[in-house]
Amino acid sequence: MNAVETTEHAPCALRTDGPEWRAAEAAGHDMSLIVETLRQSVWERFKMNDSALSLALMLRQAMTEQYGGPRANPDTAH
């Protein structure tokens, strides 16, 4: 297989009844996002990651253009 080929893997069984899962829900974590993401193919998750990275880089560029670079701590630089 070369780097361009992709293979589909069957999703593993996701256990949502364990103590760790219940603890995460009790702590207020939105576990539905985990379930939705794991239902996607690896390729779809790569595309989502690429989009998020592109957005972060665009925001960094905008910060550099607007303020001369990212600030060390934006909360204290008012």
Backbone atoms as SQL, in Angstrom:
CREATE TABLE atoms (id INTEGER PRIMARY KEY, chain TEXT, resi INTEGER, resn TEXT, atom TEXT, x REAL, y REAL, z REAL);
INSERT INTO atoms VALUES
  (1, 'A', 1, 'MET', 'N', 0.853, -1.170, 0.000),
  (2, 'A', 1, 'MET', 'CA', 0.000, 0.000, 0.000),
  (3, 'A', 1, 'MET', 'C', 0.902, 1.237, 0.000),
  (4, 'A', 2, 'ASN', 'N', 0.597, 2.202, -0.879),
  (5, 'A', 2, 'ASN', 'CA', 1.382, 3.443, -0.866),
  (6, 'A', 2, 'ASN', 'C', 0.687, 4.489, 0.008),
  (7, 'A', 3, 'ALA', 'N', 1.293, 5.650, 0.123),
  (8, 'A', 3, 'ALA', 'CA', 0.806, 6.675, 1.051),
  (9, 'A', 3, 'ALA', 'C', -0.536, 7.264, 0.640),
  (10, 'A', 4, 'VAL', 'N', -0.926, 7.111, -0.619),
  (11, 'A', 4, 'VAL', 'CA', -2.161, 7.717, -1.098),
  (12, 'A', 4, 'VAL', 'C', -3.359, 6.813, -0.867),
  (13, 'A', 5, 'GLU', 'N', -3.148, 5.517, -0.825),
  (14, 'A', 5, 'GLU', 'CA', -4.253, 4.584, -0.653),
  (15, 'A', 5, 'GLU', 'C', -4.819, 4.672, 0.762),
  (16, 'A', 6, 'THR', 'N', -6.104, 4.484, 0.856),
  (17, 'A', 6, 'THR', 'CA', -6.736, 4.444, 2.172),
  (18, 'A', 6, 'THR', 'C', -7.482, 3.137, 2.311),
  (19, 'A', 7, 'THR', 'N', -7.632, 2.683, 3.513),
  (20, 'A', 7, 'THR', 'CA', -8.422, 1.497, 3.787),
  (21, 'A', 7, 'THR', 'C', -9.432, 1.856, 4.852),
  (22, 'A', 8, 'GLU', 'N', -10.581, 1.260, 4.765),
  (23, 'A', 8, 'GLU', 'CA', -11.618, 1.488, 5.762),
  (24, 'A', 8, 'GLU', 'C', -11.504, 0.428, 6.843),
  (25, 'A', 9, 'HIS', 'N', -11.605, 0.838, 8.054),
  (26, 'A', 9, 'HIS', 'CA', -11.583, -0.083, 9.177),
  (27, 'A', 9, 'HIS', 'C', -12.939, -0.039, 9.849),
  (28, 'A', 10, 'ALA', 'N', -13.393, -1.186, 10.240),
  (29, 'A', 10, 'ALA', 'CA', -14.663, -1.234, 10.954),
  (30, 'A', 10, 'ALA', 'C', -14.480, -0.566, 12.313),
  (31, 'A', 11, 'PRO', 'N', -15.445, 0.259, 12.717),
  (32, 'A', 11, 'PRO', 'CA', -15.304, 0.911, 14.017),
  (33, 'A', 11, 'PRO', 'C', -15.330, -0.120, 15.137),
  (34, 'A', 12, 'CYS', 'N', -14.540, 0.114, 16.142),
  (35, 'A', 12, 'CYS', 'CA', -14.547, -0.796, 17.285),
  (36, 'A', 12, 'CYS', 'C', -15.800, -0.515, 18.114),
  (37, 'A', 13, 'ALA', 'N', -16.145, -1.466, 18.916),
  (38, 'A', 13, 'ALA', 'CA', -17.318, -1.297, 19.773),
  (39, 'A', 13, 'ALA', 'C', -17.000, -0.234, 20.822),
  (40, 'A', 14, 'LEU', 'N', -17.838, 0.750, 20.893),
  (41, 'A', 14, 'LEU', 'CA', -17.635, 1.844, 21.835),
  (42, 'A', 14, 'LEU', 'C', -18.469, 1.565, 23.073),
  (43, 'A', 15, 'ARG', 'N', -17.798, 1.400, 24.190),
  (44, 'A', 15, 'ARG', 'CA', -18.500, 1.122, 25.440),
  (45, 'A', 15, 'ARG', 'C', -18.830, 2.430, 26.135),
  (46, 'A', 16, 'THR', 'N', -20.101, 2.691, 26.267),
  (47, 'A', 16, 'THR', 'CA', -20.537, 3.926, 26.919),
  (48, 'A', 16, 'THR', 'C', -21.136, 3.654, 28.295),
  (49, 'A', 17, 'ASP', 'N', -20.926, 2.456, 28.802),
  (50, 'A', 17, 'ASP', 'CA', -21.527, 2.106, 30.089),
  (51, 'A', 17, 'ASP', 'C', -20.492, 1.915, 31.197),
  (52, 'A', 18, 'GLY', 'N', -19.234, 2.197, 30.907),
  (53, 'A', 18, 'GLY', 'CA', -18.183, 2.005, 31.900),
  (54, 'A', 18, 'GLY', 'C', -18.093, 3.158, 32.887),
  (55, 'A', 19, 'PRO', 'N', -17.380, 2.951, 33.975),
  (56, 'A', 19, 'PRO', 'CA', -17.276, 3.993, 35.006),
  (57, 'A', 19, 'PRO', 'C', -16.558, 5.248, 34.506),
  (58, 'A', 20, 'GLU', 'N', -15.576, 5.090, 33.630),
  (59, 'A', 20, 'GLU', 'CA', -14.870, 6.261, 33.106),
  (60, 'A', 20, 'GLU', 'C', -15.807, 7.125, 32.274),
  (61, 'A', 21, 'TRP', 'N', -16.629, 6.475, 31.453),
  (62, 'A', 21, 'TRP', 'CA', -17.584, 7.196, 30.605),
  (63, 'A', 21, 'TRP', 'C', -18.587, 7.951, 31.472),
  (64, 'A', 22, 'ARG', 'N', -19.122, 7.255, 32.469),
  (65, 'A', 22, 'ARG', 'CA', -20.097, 7.898, 33.362),
  (66, 'A', 22, 'ARG', 'C', -19.452, 9.050, 34.138),
  (67, 'A', 23, 'ALA', 'N', -18.211, 8.889, 34.546),
  (68, 'A', 23, 'ALA', 'CA', -17.516, 9.960, 35.271),
  (69, 'A', 23, 'ALA', 'C', -17.321, 11.178, 34.377),
  (70, 'A', 24, 'ALA', 'N', -16.987, 10.946, 33.120),
  (71, 'A', 24, 'ALA', 'CA', -16.814, 12.065, 32.191),
  (72, 'A', 24, 'ALA', 'C', -18.138, 12.797, 31.986),
  (73, 'A', 25, 'GLU', 'N', -19.211, 12.044, 31.828),
  (74, 'A', 25, 'GLU', 'CA', -20.531, 12.675, 31.685),
  (75, 'A', 25, 'GLU', 'C', -20.899, 13.450, 32.947),
  (76, 'A', 26, 'ALA', 'N', -20.641, 12.865, 34.103),
  (77, 'A', 26, 'ALA', 'CA', -20.967, 13.528, 35.368),
  (78, 'A', 26, 'ALA', 'C', -20.154, 14.809, 35.550),
  (79, 'A', 27, 'ALA', 'N', -18.951, 14.842, 34.965),
  (80, 'A', 27, 'ALA', 'CA', -18.110, 16.040, 35.061),
  (81, 'A', 27, 'ALA', 'C', -18.540, 17.113, 34.068),
  (82, 'A', 28, 'GLY', 'N', -19.530, 16.792, 33.243),
  (83, 'A', 28, 'GLY', 'CA', -20.068, 17.783, 32.322),
  (84, 'A', 28, 'GLY', 'C', -19.514, 17.731, 30.913),
  (85, 'A', 29, 'HIS', 'N', -18.755, 16.692, 30.587),
  (86, 'A', 29, 'HIS', 'CA', -18.204, 16.571, 29.241),
  (87, 'A', 29, 'HIS', 'C', -19.280, 16.100, 28.271),
  (88, 'A', 30, 'ASP', 'N', -19.311, 16.703, 27.089),
  (89, 'A', 30, 'ASP', 'CA', -20.273, 16.329, 26.058),
  (90, 'A', 30, 'ASP', 'C', -19.734, 15.119, 25.306),
  (91, 'A', 31, 'MET', 'N', -20.082, 13.946, 25.747),
  (92, 'A', 31, 'MET', 'CA', -19.552, 12.719, 25.172),
  (93, 'A', 31, 'MET', 'C', -20.148, 12.414, 23.805),
  (94, 'A', 32, 'SER', 'N', -21.233, 13.095, 23.439),
  (95, 'A', 32, 'SER', 'CA', -21.819, 12.871, 22.114),
  (96, 'A', 32, 'SER', 'C', -20.839, 13.284, 21.023),
  (97, 'A', 33, 'LEU', 'N', -19.970, 14.245, 21.309),
  (98, 'A', 33, 'LEU', 'CA', -18.967, 14.649, 20.317),
  (99, 'A', 33, 'LEU', 'C', -17.976, 13.520, 20.048),
  (100, 'A', 34, 'ILE', 'N', -17.623, 12.764, 21.078),
  (101, 'A', 34, 'ILE', 'CA', -16.740, 11.611, 20.911),
  (102, 'A', 34, 'ILE', 'C', -17.416, 10.579, 20.017),
  (103, 'A', 35, 'VAL', 'N', -18.670, 10.288, 20.313),
  (104, 'A', 35, 'VAL', 'CA', -19.406, 9.291, 19.542),
  (105, 'A', 35, 'VAL', 'C', -19.510, 9.722, 18.074),
  (106, 'A', 36, 'GLU', 'N', -19.883, 10.977, 17.839),
  (107, 'A', 36, 'GLU', 'CA', -20.017, 11.462, 16.461),
  (108, 'A', 36, 'GLU', 'C', -18.697, 11.389, 15.711),
  (109, 'A', 37, 'THR', 'N', -17.612, 11.772, 16.356),
  (110, 'A', 37, 'THR', 'CA', -16.308, 11.766, 15.704),
  (111, 'A', 37, 'THR', 'C', -15.866, 10.349, 15.377),
  (112, 'A', 38, 'LEU', 'N', -16.077, 9.420, 16.293),
  (113, 'A', 38, 'LEU', 'CA', -15.651, 8.043, 16.043),
  (114, 'A', 38, 'LEU', 'C', -16.507, 7.342, 14.998),
  (115, 'A', 39, 'ARG', 'N', -17.663, 7.876, 14.687),
  (116, 'A', 39, 'ARG', 'CA', -18.483, 7.310, 13.608),
  (117, 'A', 39, 'ARG', 'C', -17.959, 7.719, 12.239),
  (118, 'A', 40, 'GLN', 'N', -17.109, 8.724, 12.195),
  (119, 'A', 40, 'GLN', 'CA', -16.546, 9.176, 10.926),
  (120, 'A', 40, 'GLN', 'C', -15.381, 8.290, 10.527),
  (121, 'A', 41, 'SER', 'N', -15.102, 8.274, 9.240),
  (122, 'A', 41, 'SER', 'CA', -13.952, 7.521, 8.764),
  (123, 'A', 41, 'SER', 'C', -12.673, 8.259, 9.154),
  (124, 'A', 42, 'VAL', 'N', -11.577, 7.542, 9.075),
  (125, 'A', 42, 'VAL', 'CA', -10.283, 8.155, 9.372),
  (126, 'A', 42, 'VAL', 'C', -10.049, 9.325, 8.421),
  (127, 'A', 43, 'TRP', 'N', -10.387, 9.152, 7.152),
  (128, 'A', 43, 'TRP', 'CA', -10.201, 10.208, 6.162),
  (129, 'A', 43, 'TRP', 'C', -11.009, 11.448, 6.532),
  (130, 'A', 44, 'GLU', 'N', -12.251, 11.281, 6.977),
  (131, 'A', 44, 'GLU', 'CA', -13.072, 12.425, 7.384),
  (132, 'A', 44, 'GLU', 'C', -12.450, 13.143, 8.579),
  (133, 'A', 45, 'ARG', 'N', -11.890, 12.372, 9.516),
  (134, 'A', 45, 'ARG', 'CA', -11.249, 12.995, 10.675),
  (135, 'A', 45, 'ARG', 'C', -9.982, 13.741, 10.272),
  (136, 'A', 46, 'PHE', 'N', -9.232, 13.202, 9.305),
  (137, 'A', 46, 'PHE', 'CA', -8.063, 13.923, 8.788),
  (138, 'A', 46, 'PHE', 'C', -8.479, 15.246, 8.157),
  (139, 'A', 47, 'LYS', 'N', -9.580, 15.235, 7.390),
  (140, 'A', 47, 'LYS', 'CA', -10.053, 16.468, 6.754),
  (141, 'A', 47, 'LYS', 'C', -10.492, 17.485, 7.798),
  (142, 'A', 48, 'MET', 'N', -11.156, 17.037, 8.855),
  (143, 'A', 48, 'MET', 'CA', -11.564, 17.954, 9.921),
  (144, 'A', 48, 'MET', 'C', -10.343, 18.560, 10.598),
  (145, 'A', 49, 'ASN', 'N', -9.329, 17.738, 10.848),
  (146, 'A', 49, 'ASN', 'CA', -8.109, 18.228, 11.474),
  (147, 'A', 49, 'ASN', 'C', -7.415, 19.244, 10.571),
  (148, 'A', 50, 'ASP', 'N', -7.384, 18.967, 9.281),
  (149, 'A', 50, 'ASP', 'CA', -6.754, 19.883, 8.334),
  (150, 'A', 50, 'ASP', 'C', -7.485, 21.226, 8.318),
  (151, 'A', 51, 'SER', 'N', -8.808, 21.192, 8.368),
  (152, 'A', 51, 'SER', 'CA', -9.584, 22.433, 8.397),
  (153, 'A', 51, 'SER', 'C', -9.302, 23.231, 9.670),
  (154, 'A', 52, 'ALA', 'N', -9.240, 22.544, 10.804),
  (155, 'A', 52, 'ALA', 'CA', -8.959, 23.223, 12.070),
  (156, 'A', 52, 'ALA', 'C', -7.556, 23.830, 12.061),
  (157, 'A', 53, 'LEU', 'N', -6.592, 23.101, 11.516),
  (158, 'A', 53, 'LEU', 'CA', -5.232, 23.618, 11.438),
  (159, 'A', 53, 'LEU', 'C', -5.168, 24.841, 10.523),
  (160, 'A', 54, 'SER', 'N', -5.861, 24.781, 9.396),
  (161, 'A', 54, 'SER', 'CA', -5.890, 25.925, 8.480),
  (162, 'A', 54, 'SER', 'C', -6.476, 27.155, 9.153),
  (163, 'A', 55, 'LEU', 'N', -7.544, 26.974, 9.912),
  (164, 'A', 55, 'LEU', 'CA', -8.158, 28.090, 10.636),
  (165, 'A', 55, 'LEU', 'C', -7.184, 28.675, 11.653),
  (166, 'A', 56, 'ALA', 'N', -6.506, 27.813, 12.406),
  (167, 'A', 56, 'ALA', 'CA', -5.553, 28.299, 13.406),
  (168, 'A', 56, 'ALA', 'C', -4.429, 29.089, 12.747),
  (169, 'A', 57, 'LEU', 'N', -3.946, 28.618, 11.617),
  (170, 'A', 57, 'LEU', 'CA', -2.877, 29.343, 10.922),
  (171, 'A', 57, 'LEU', 'C', -3.366, 30.680, 10.370),
  (172, 'A', 58, 'MET', 'N', -4.602, 30.717, 9.881),
  (173, 'A', 58, 'MET', 'CA', -5.157, 31.987, 9.401),
  (174, 'A', 58, 'MET', 'C', -5.316, 32.978, 10.551),
  (175, 'A', 59, 'LEU', 'N', -5.760, 32.487, 11.709),
  (176, 'A', 59, 'LEU', 'CA', -5.902, 33.359, 12.872),
  (177, 'A', 59, 'LEU', 'C', -4.544, 33.881, 13.333),
  (178, 'A', 60, 'ARG', 'N', -3.534, 33.037, 13.315),
  (179, 'A', 60, 'ARG', 'CA', -2.189, 33.477, 13.683),
  (180, 'A', 60, 'ARG', 'C', -1.704, 34.557, 12.729),
  (181, 'A', 61, 'GLN', 'N', -1.943, 34.371, 11.422),
  (182, 'A', 61, 'GLN', 'CA', -1.529, 35.359, 10.430),
  (183, 'A', 61, 'GLN', 'C', -2.265, 36.676, 10.646),
  (184, 'A', 62, 'ALA', 'N', -3.559, 36.603, 10.932),
  (185, 'A', 62, 'ALA', 'CA', -4.333, 37.820, 11.180),
  (186, 'A', 62, 'ALA', 'C', -3.828, 38.545, 12.419),
  (187, 'A', 63, 'MET', 'N', -3.487, 37.793, 13.464),
  (188, 'A', 63, 'MET', 'CA', -2.945, 38.396, 14.685),
  (189, 'A', 63, 'MET', 'C', -1.617, 39.088, 14.383),
  (190, 'A', 64, 'THR', 'N', -0.785, 38.453, 13.583),
  (191, 'A', 64, 'THR', 'CA', 0.504, 39.038, 13.224),
  (192, 'A', 64, 'THR', 'C', 0.306, 40.330, 12.427),
  (193, 'A', 65, 'GLU', 'N', -0.625, 40.301, 11.478),
  (194, 'A', 65, 'GLU', 'CA', -0.879, 41.489, 10.665),
  (195, 'A', 65, 'GLU', 'C', -1.493, 42.614, 11.488),
  (196, 'A', 66, 'GLN', 'N', -2.375, 42.285, 12.411),
  (197, 'A', 66, 'GLN', 'CA', -3.077, 43.294, 13.195),
  (198, 'A', 66, 'GLN', 'C', -2.220, 43.862, 14.322),
  (199, 'A', 67, 'TYR', 'N', -1.510, 42.995, 15.031),
  (200, 'A', 67, 'TYR', 'CA', -0.824, 43.421, 16.252),
  (201, 'A', 67, 'TYR', 'C', 0.689, 43.208, 16.226),
  (202, 'A', 68, 'GLY', 'N', 1.215, 42.727, 15.126),
  (203, 'A', 68, 'GLY', 'CA', 2.652, 42.504, 15.046),
  (204, 'A', 68, 'GLY', 'C', 3.098, 41.178, 15.611),
  (205, 'A', 69, 'GLY', 'N', 2.186, 40.292, 15.886),
  (206, 'A', 69, 'GLY', 'CA', 2.539, 38.967, 16.377),
  (207, 'A', 69, 'GLY', 'C', 1.636, 38.522, 17.492),
  (208, 'A', 70, 'PRO', 'N', 1.669, 37.249, 17.795),
  (209, 'A', 70, 'PRO', 'CA', 0.836, 36.753, 18.892),
  (210, 'A', 70, 'PRO', 'C', 1.327, 37.285, 20.228),
  (211, 'A', 71, 'ARG', 'N', 0.419, 37.531, 21.116),
  (212, 'A', 71, 'ARG', 'CA', 0.757, 38.038, 22.443),
  (213, 'A', 71, 'ARG', 'C', 1.030, 36.866, 23.374),
  (214, 'A', 72, 'ALA', 'N', 1.887, 37.094, 24.342),
  (215, 'A', 72, 'ALA', 'CA', 2.216, 36.047, 25.298),
  (216, 'A', 72, 'ALA', 'C', 0.992, 35.691, 26.143),
  (217, 'A', 73, 'ASN', 'N', 0.239, 36.707, 26.593),
  (218, 'A', 73, 'ASN', 'CA', -0.947, 36.485, 27.387),
  (219, 'A', 73, 'ASN', 'C', -1.975, 37.553, 27.013),
  (220, 'A', 74, 'PRO', 'N', -2.906, 37.233, 26.108),
  (221, 'A', 74, 'PRO', 'CA', -3.867, 38.238, 25.654),
  (222, 'A', 74, 'PRO', 'C', -4.772, 38.786, 26.759),
  (223, 'A', 75, 'ASP', 'N', -4.941, 38.066, 27.867),
  (224, 'A', 75, 'ASP', 'CA', -5.815, 38.533, 28.946),
  (225, 'A', 75, 'ASP', 'C', -5.214, 39.722, 29.686),
  (226, 'A', 76, 'THR', 'N', -3.903, 39.843, 29.704),
  (227, 'A', 76, 'THR', 'CA', -3.258, 40.919, 30.453),
  (228, 'A', 76, 'THR', 'C', -2.781, 42.056, 29.559),
  (229, 'A', 77, 'ALA', 'N', -2.975, 41.959, 28.266),
  (230, 'A', 77, 'ALA', 'CA', -2.454, 42.968, 27.339),
  (231, 'A', 77, 'ALA', 'C', -3.561, 43.910, 26.886),
  (232, 'A', 78, 'HIS', 'N', -4.221, 44.570, 27.824),
  (233, 'A', 78, 'HIS', 'CA', -5.289, 45.514, 27.454),
  (234, 'A', 78, 'HIS', 'C', -4.815, 46.934, 27.614);
